[in-house]
């Protein structure tokens, strides 16, 4: 597929977790819980809901309090998770720093849109410096909204004056990509850097 110049996207928006930076929730408490034990705890305590609350702007102290409402041990574990949060970050996703650099060098505008706690976000660019190459990042915890809520995509669009039909949104979660597509963005589901390069070339980027 060859894109006409007038159709080539001008902006690429990256999700961060498991797109530019690896995240493994089992690691912060690896000294006291095996991955299997963590997963059992996460199911029992509904860690996914607690983590989403943090991503949506609920203060970590309140998230810990919620965790302890059913079992004081849950509060201890969740508190430790956030204290050691940086241990959950596994480093840059292979090949993605080069994708960011190549897009930037080609003149493509680069932004981020991430479900991430405002209180832990500062760790991200330290672990994956490619994030510092982005013009800006919309962080869910700062906005009080999380993907796939269309409202956070509207914040992105309005804040940066984006034309959705010329903006590519990349995320590892299909539900988030579908939300972006429903608002007119070009959505790509991320699996790995080589596949993404091919998808971007198909859209006329990276020498496509």
C-alpha positions in Angstrom: 0.0 0.0 0.0 1.4 3.4 -1.0 0.2 6.5 0.8 -0.1 9.8 -1.0 1.8 12.6 0.6 -1.4 14.4 1.6 -2.5 11.2 3.4 0.7 10.5 5.3 0.2 10.9 9.1 1.9 13.9 10.7 1.8 12.7 14.3 2.4 9.4 16.2 1.1 8.9 19.7 2.6 6.2 21.8 1.2 4.3 24.8 4.2 3.8 27.1 3.7 0.6 29.3 4.7 -2.4 27.3 5.2 -0.3 24.1 8.2 1.9 25.0 8.9 0.6 28.5 8.5 -2.9 30.0 6.3 -3.4 33.0 6.1 -6.5 35.2 3.9 -6.2 38.3 5.4 -9.3 39.9 8.9 -7.8 40.4 8.5 -5.3 43.2 7.8 -8.0 45.8 9.9 -10.7 44.2 11.9 -11.1 47.4 8.9 -12.3 49.3 6.4 -13.6 46.7 6.9 -15.9 43.7 5.2 -14.7 40.4 2.5 -17.4 41.1 2.0 -16.1 44.6 1.8 -12.5 43.4 -0.8 -13.5 40.7 -2.9 -15.3 43.4 -2.7 -12.2 45.6 -3.6 -9.9 42.7 -6.7 -11.9 42.0 -7.7 -12.1 45.6 -7.2 -8.3 46.2 -8.4 -7.2 42.8 -5.1 -5.5 42.2 -6.2 -4.7 38.6 -8.9 -2.4 40.0 -6.6 -0.9 42.5 -4.0 -0.2 39.9 -6.6 1.3 37.6 -7.7 3.6 40.4 -4.2 4.8 40.8 -3.9 5.3 37.1 -7.1 7.4 37.1 -5.8 9.8 39.7 -6.7 8.3 43.1 -3.8 9.0 45.5 -1.6 6.1 46.3 -2.4 6.5 50.0 -6.1 6.1 49.2 -5.5 3.1 47.0 -3.6 1.4 49.9 -6.5 2.2 52.2 -8.9 0.6 49.8 -6.7 -2.5 49.6 -6.8 -2.8 53.4 -10.5 -2.5 53.7 -10.9 -6.2 53.2 -7.6 -7.4 54.6 -4.8 -5.5 56.4 -2.2 -7.7 54.7 -3.4 -6.4 51.3 -2.7 -2.9 52.3 0.9 -3.9 53.4 1.5 -5.6 50.0 0.1 -2.8 47.9 2.0 -0.2 49.9 5.2 -2.0 49.3 4.4 -2.4 45.6 4.1 1.4 45.2 7.2 2.0 47.4 9.2 -0.3 45.1 7.4 0.6 41.9 10.6 1.3 39.9 11.4 -2.4 40.2 8.3 -3.2 38.1 9.9 -1.4 35.1 12.0 -3.8 33.1 13.7 -1.4 30.7 13.1 -0.2 27.2 11.1 -2.4 24.8 13.6 -3.9 22.3 13.9 -1.8 19.2 11.5 0.9 20.2 14.1 3.6 21.0 15.3 3.3 17.4 11.7 3.6 16.1 11.2 6.8 18.1 14.5 8.3 16.9 13.8 7.4 13.2 10.3 9.0 13.4 11.7 12.1 15.1 14.5 12.4 12.5 11.9 12.2 9.7 10.0 15.2 11.2 7.0 13.3 12.6 5.4 14.9 15.7 5.7 12.5 18.7 3.4 12.4 21.7 2.5 10.0 24.5 -0.8 8.9 26.1 -0.4 6.6 29.0 -2.5 5.1 31.8 0.0 5.8 34.7 -0.1 7.1 38.2 0.9 10.7 38.5 2.9 9.7 41.6 5.1 7.1 39.9 5.4 8.5 36.4 8.7 10.2 37.0 10.4 6.8 37.0 9.4 6.2 33.3 11.8 8.5 31.4 14.6 7.5 33.7 14.2 3.8 32.7 13.3 4.4 29.0 15.0 7.6 27.9 13.2 7.4 24.5 10.2 8.9 26.4 12.1 12.1 26.7 12.1 12.3 22.9 8.3 12.8 22.9 7.0 16.4 22.8 4.7 15.7 25.7 2.8 12.9 27.4 -0.8 12.9 28.6 -0.7 11.0 31.8 -4.0 9.5 33.0 -3.3 10.0 36.7 -2.9 13.8 36.1 -6.1 14.0 34.1 -8.4 11.9 36.2 -9.3 9.8 33.2 -8.0 6.5 31.8 -8.0 4.8 28.5 -10.2 3.5 26.9 -12.5 6.4 28.0 -13.0 8.5 24.9 -12.7 11.7 27.0 -8.9 11.2 27.5 -8.5 11.0 23.7 -10.4 14.2 23.3 -8.1 15.9 25.8 -5.2 14.7 23.7 -6.8 15.9 20.5 -7.7 19.3 21.9 -4.5 20.0 23.8 -2.3 19.4 20.8 -4.6 20.5 18.0 -4.5 17.0 16.4 -6.3 15.9 13.2 -7.3 12.3 14.1 -7.2 11.1 10.5 -3.5 12.1 10.3 -2.6 10.9 13.8 -1.4 7.3 14.5 -2.1 5.9 18.0 -0.1 2.9 19.1 -1.1 0.7 22.1 -0.6 -2.9 23.2 -4.2 -3.2 24.3 -6.8 -3.7 21.6 -9.6 -2.0 23.6 -7.6 1.2 23.7 -6.8 1.0 20.0 -10.5 0.5 19.3 -11.4 3.5 21.4 -9.0 5.6 19.4 -10.3 4.3 16.1 -13.9 5.1 17.1 -12.8 8.8 17.3 -11.2 8.8 13.9 -7.6 8.1 14.9 -5.4 5.6 13.0 -5.0 2.8 15.5 -2.2 0.2 15.6 -2.1 -2.7 18.1 1.6 -3.1 19.2 3.2 -6.5 19.4 6.9 -5.8 18.7 9.2 -3.2 17.0 9.6 -5.0 13.6 5.9 -5.4 13.2 5.3 -1.8 14.1 7.9 -0.7 11.6 6.0 -2.5 8.9 2.7 -1.0 9.9 4.2 2.5 9.9 5.7 2.0 6.5 2.3 0.9 5.2 1.0 4.3 6.4 3.8 6.1 4.6 6.1 6.7 7.5 9.7 5.5 8.0 10.5 5.6 4.4 7.2 3.9 3.4 
